[in-house]
Amino acid sequence: MNKELDRLVLEMRDSIAIAASRLVRIRSVKEPPAADAPFGEGIRLALEEALLIGRELGFTTKNVDNYAGHVQYGDSGFVFGVLGHLDVVPEGEGWIHEPYGGEIDGTRVWGRGATDDKGPMAAALYALKAVERLGITPKNRIRIIFGTDEESDWGGIKYYFKREESPKWAVSPDAGFPIIHAEKGIVSYHISLPLKSSVLLEFSGGSATNVIPSKAHIALKNLPEIRDEVAAFTPSNSAKIVVSDVPGGIRVEAHGVSGHGGAPDSGVNAISPLLHLLSGLTSLESETREALSLLNERLAYDTKGLNLSVAGSDSITGDLTLNLATVALRDSSLEISINIRYPVMFCEEMIYKQIRESLRGTAISKSQDLKPLFVSPNGEFITLLREVFSEVTGEEATLLTMGGGTYARAVPKGVAFGPLLPGRNTNGHRPEEHIDIDDLVLMARVYAQLYYRVMLL
């Protein structure tokens, strides 16, 4: 390990936290496109701010039509990429700290994106500055690439790589250490079925396919028997049910616990108990109750795909998971989205075929389809990452897998690498998202040594 380089990184502790805070303070949630803002004004501003920080540090930057951008050090040789994103999921409810305050309390940076993925990208920038200050002549190029649409359809990074060189190797600081060399396939399905009811007036819940829905509600016509059935209902998970009066009816809210859609058992789904409740309401029209009963039977409370007959696992990435993500009653149809993370040895086409059979009578389409990632543990790239991680941390660099998806799969050979050490609780996609500054500094120390090694290859 280059000790002088490590010292330079440690001197930058406060600067890393301030840069992370600058990015967190921008609400970069995807919105409808605007002029020069393909994913909304907030995301455009976040990209501009990240590139501005890069220029302030003295690096070459490039904005690729506000779809993505990069900061680069070095002018020749192969490209080593750091792939991260500046968009965030909606803030949701349950915050004590201001979601976009970027508060620094001396030990942590608070706010949406602090962990996922703005804080780590700030650390990646300052790791590069430390290497530049060391004064070596780089044989290869380090390119820190900022994506803008990772939390939804990956439109930004796809646009970028149609116009820019793909890295030979890449890491994504969007998960955890030591090395995540395999990621499950990710696919979202949109389910639509005709539903016209004079009793069910509203049904809405969830915010995004990769977030466990923490809140959902229905509105029902004010009928005495419905009030009795609602009062007698007990959900099969720990969601809290709240009933209130609204003009012409009653409103039933379910309050769960949010979390990352890649780990649906880590939260409490708020949509599931409402499907459960509706499937048993005798006052609903028979066709409506039958349709809702099918959805309840196949989707509610099931995080493994057992009731769709798509459950399974492999020895590399483990179980298939299912997140019942969003629901909306619009005009005369019910629209539902589910998000499935499937093992690397599974076939998405067969999953799709089976879901169509299990939900016959509904219209099903794909809105996201990211193929699995698997990088062999025996190559030069993984060996390099293992050596660097162990040198800096003194810990064994074990290989991990996960159900989440990162930009590592956007390139021929990429892995998720940081920012959190094993045992750290990830809080991305949750209220009160934050990251320890010490974790950002550790990541910067690891990345600086990695850059140094790559530049001298």
N, C-alpha and C positions, 0 to 999 in steps of 0.2 A: 504493500500500500504506500502511496506517495503521501508522506506525512505533511509536507508543506501544503499540498493541495487540500488535505483535510483541514488544516488550520485556516486556510482561506475561507472554506465553507462555513466553519464555525463562527467566523467573524461576521457573517452575513445573516445571522439569526433574525435580527429585527427587520432587516430589509425584506427577507422572505415573507414574514408575517404581514408587513405593510402591503406588499404586492398582492398577496392573497386577498387581503381586505379590499383593495381597490377593485378587484374583479368581482368579489362577492357583492359589493354594493350596487352592482348593475343587475336589474331583474331581467335575466335572459331566458325567459320562458318562450317557447315557440308560439308565434302569432301569425295571422294571415300576412302574406307578402305585401310589401310596400315598395316604393321606389328605392332601388339600390339596397333593399333589405329583404332577401328571398325568404327569410324565416322570421321576419318581424324586426322592429326597430331596436328592441332590447338586445337581441342577439348580435345585431350589427355593431352596436355600441360596445359590447363585450369584446368582440373580435378586434375592433379598433384599439381598445384599451390594452389588450394583450400585446398587440404589435407595437404600440407606443412604448410599453415597458421594454420590449426587445430593443427598440431603437435607443431608448435611454441608456441601455446597457452597452450600446455600441455595436450591435449586430445588424446584419443585413436582414430585411424583412420583405415579405411579399403578401399582398392581399389578392386572393384569387376570386374576384368578382363578389366579394362578401359572402361566398359560400364556405370558405375556409381560408387559412393563411399559414405562413410559417416564418420562423426565425432560424437563421442559419449561421454556422461558424465553419469556415473552411471553404476552399474553392475548387478542390479536385478530389479524386478518389471516389470510392463508393459512398452512398448515402446510408447513414444510420439514423433511423427515425424514432422520435418520441411522439406517440400519438395520443392526444387527449382531446377533451371537448369543453366548450364554454357554455353550452346550453344547460339548463337545469329543469327538473320537474317542477310543477306548481308547488307553492309553499304549503298549501293545505292549512289545517288548523292545529292548535295546541302549542303555539310558541309562547315562550316567555321573553326571550331575546328577539329583537327586531329581525325578521327573516332576511332582510337585505341591508342590515346595519353594518355588517362587517366588523363587529366589535372585537377588539383585541384586549383581553383582560390580563395579559402578562404571561399566561400559559396556553391559552387557546385562541383560535379565531372562530367566531360564531357566524352562522348564516347559511342560507341555502347555497350549496356548491362548495362549501369549505372543504369537504372531503371529496365530493363528486361533482366536478373534477378540477375546480379552479385552484384550490390550495396546492395540490400536487403539481399542476402545470407551472405555478409560480416557483415552486421548489426546483423544477426541472430547468427553468430559465437561469436561476441563480447558480445552480451547479455548473451550467455552461459558462457563466461569467467567471467563476472560480478557475476553471480550466484556462480560459482566455488570459486571466491575470497571471497564470503560471508562466506564460510566455513561450510555450512550445509551438513548433511549426506543424500544423495538422496535416497528416497524409490523407485523411478521409474527411468527409463532411458530416457534421451533426446537424440534423434538421428537426426542430421542435414544431410539430404540426398541430394547429388548433382547428378542430372540427366544430361544427355549429348545430348539428341536428342528430346527435347521437341518441338522445332520449326518445326519439320517435322513428324516423324512417331512414336515417343515415344519408339523406340526400346531399348534405354538404360534403362529406368525405368521398362519396362516389363521384361527385362533380370534380373535386380536387384531383383525384387520381386519374381521371380522363385527360387531364391537362398537365400533370406534373409527374416527375419520375417517382417510381415506387422504391422504397428503401430495400436494400439487400436484407437487412435485419431491422426489427423494430421492437420497442417495448411500449407498453401502455400503463401509466401509473394510475390505474382506475380500478384497483382491486386490492391485492395484498401481497406481501412477501411470504415466503421466498420467491418461488417461480410458479406461475400457473400456466402449465403447458397444454392444457386441454380445457375447452369450454363447450358446454352443451349447445346443440342447435337451438335456435329461437324462432318460433313462428307464432304469429297472432292470427286468429280467425275472427271474422265478423259474421255474426249469426243474425238473421232477420226472419221474422215470421209474422204473418198477418195477425192482428189482435185489435179487435174493436169491442169495447165494453162500455156500458152505461154505468157500471159499478166501479171499475178501476179507472180512476180519473188521471192519475199521475204515477209514474214510476221512474226514478232517476237515481243514479249513484255512480261513484268512481270518477277518476280524473284522467288516467292514462293506463295503457296496457301493462306497463312495467311497475305499477304501484298497487299494493293491496288496498282495496277501497275501504276507507275508514268511516264513510258516511253514506247512507242511502235513505231514500224515503219513498213512500207511496201515499197517495190520497185516495180515499174510498168514499163512495156515496154514504150518506148518513142513514143507515138502516139499523134498527135495534139488534137484530141477530148478528150483524157484523161487529157491533160494539162488544157483544158478549164473546164472540169467537176471538177477537183481538185481545180482550182482557184475559182470556184463558190460555193464550199462546205462550209457550216457552221455547226460545231458540235452542238449537243443538250446539251452539258455540257460546262464547262468553260475551257476545254483543249485547249492548244495553238497548232496550226498546223504550221509546218515549212516544206517548200518544197525546195529541192535542186537537182541539176543534178548529176547523176552517170553514169558511162559508159553504154551506151545502154538504158538508161531509166531515171526515176526520182525517188527520194526517198522522202517519205512523213512521217514525224515524228509527233507524238502526245505527248505533254508534259502535264502531269497532276500533281496531288499532292498525294504523298504517305500517308499511314496511316495503321492502323491495319485492317486486313481483317474481324475482328469481328464487325467492325463498318464501313461498306462500304460507308455510306453517309458522313463520316468524311473527305474523300479525293475526288480527281477527277480522275476517271478511264481513263487511256490513251488508252486502247484497244477498248472501246466502240465506240469512234468516227471513228476509222478506219474500224470497221465492218460496221458501218453506211455508210461511204463513199463507200466502196466496193460494198455494196448491190445496189448502184445506178449507177455504172459505166456501160454504155451501151456497151463499147468495150470488156468487159469480155465475155468469152464463156458462152452460155446460161446455161449450167449445173453448171458451176462454180458460176455464179451470183445467180442461184436458191439456191444452197447450202449455200452461204454466206448470202442470204436474210433470210433464215430460222434462221440462227444463230443470225443475227441482230434482227429479230423480237422477238426471244425468250430470248435473253441474253443481248443485248446492253442496257445500261443505267438503267437496272432493278435491283434494290438492294433488292427487296422484294419477288422475285419469282412469281410475278403476271402473267407474260407471259408464264411461265412454268406451271401455274395452281397449284402451291404448296404454295402459300402465305397463311398466317394465323397467329394467335397469341393465347396465353393463358393468364390467369390472373396472372400467376406467373412470367414468363420471357418475355412476350410481343411478338413482331413480329419475324417471320422468316426473316433472312437476307441472301443475296446472293452476293458473291464477284466473279466477272469475273476476274480470277487471272493471268493466263498465256496463251500464244498462241505461236505456233511454226509451220511453214510450213517446213516439212521434206520430201524430195523425192516427193512422190505423195500423201501425206496425210496432213491434217491439224489437229494438236493436241491442244486441249484446256483443261484447268482445271478450275473448279469452286469450290468454298468453300461455304457451306451452314451451317448456325447456326440455329437450329430449336428448338422451345419451348419444355420444359420438358415433356409436355403431348402429344407430337406428336409421330408419328410412322415413323421411317426412312424407313422401308420397303415400306410403301405406297408412300413416297416421291420419292424413287428410281423408283418405278413402273410408277408413273406419268411422271417423267422426260423422261423415255424411250419412253412413248407414245408421249410426246411433241416433242421429237427430233428423231422421227422415221427415220431410214435410216443411223443413226450414231451408232458407237460402244461405249458403255458406261461401265466403270468399276469404282469401288471404290478404292481409294488409301488411305483413312483415314476414320475411323468410331469410334468416341468417344461418348459413350452413355451419356445422360444428367446426371447431378448431382443434387440431392435434399436431403438436410439434414433437418430433422424436427426441427422447431424452439423451440420445447418444452422439449428437452432433457437436461441432465446434461452438456454435452459438450458445447452447445450453451450458456447455462446459465453462465458457467465459463468464456467464451470469453467475454460475455457482461459485466460481473462484472469487469474483468481486464481492458478492454478498457475504461470503464467509470471512474474507479479509477484513471487511469493515465492521461486521457485527460480532464476529467470533462464534456465530451460530451455524449449524448445519443447514445447507441450502437444499431442503427437501423439495420434491416436485408435488404440486397440488393441482386439483381440478376444480371447476365450479360451474354453477348453473347460470351465472350472470354472463353478460356479453360485453366485450370491449372492442375497441378499434383494432386490437391485435389481429383479428380475423379479416381486416380490410386489406392486408398485405400478404404476400406469399409466405413469409416466415416471421411471425410476430408472437409475443407472449405478453400476458399481463405481469407486471413487475412493480409491486408497491401500490400505495404508500404505507400500508399498515402492517405491522409485525403480527405474527400469529398471537391470538389471544385478545387482540384489540377488538372492541365492539364497533362494528361499522354502523354509522348512523345516517348514511346517505338515504335520501327519499323519506326521512322521518322528520317530524318537528324537532326543533332544537339541534339541528345538524351543526357539528363543530369538528375541529381537528386540533389535536395537540401540536403546538409549535415544535416541540421536541421531535415529534414524528415527521414533520415536514423537513426539519434539519437533518434527521437521520436519512430520509429519502434523498435529500440533496447530496449528502456525503457519499451514499452508494452510487448515485448517478454520476457524480463528478469522477469517481474512480473508474466507472464504466466508460465514460466519454474519453478519459485519458488513455485507457487501454485501446479503445477502438481507433483513436486518432493515430496511434503508433503502429497499428497492424500493417 
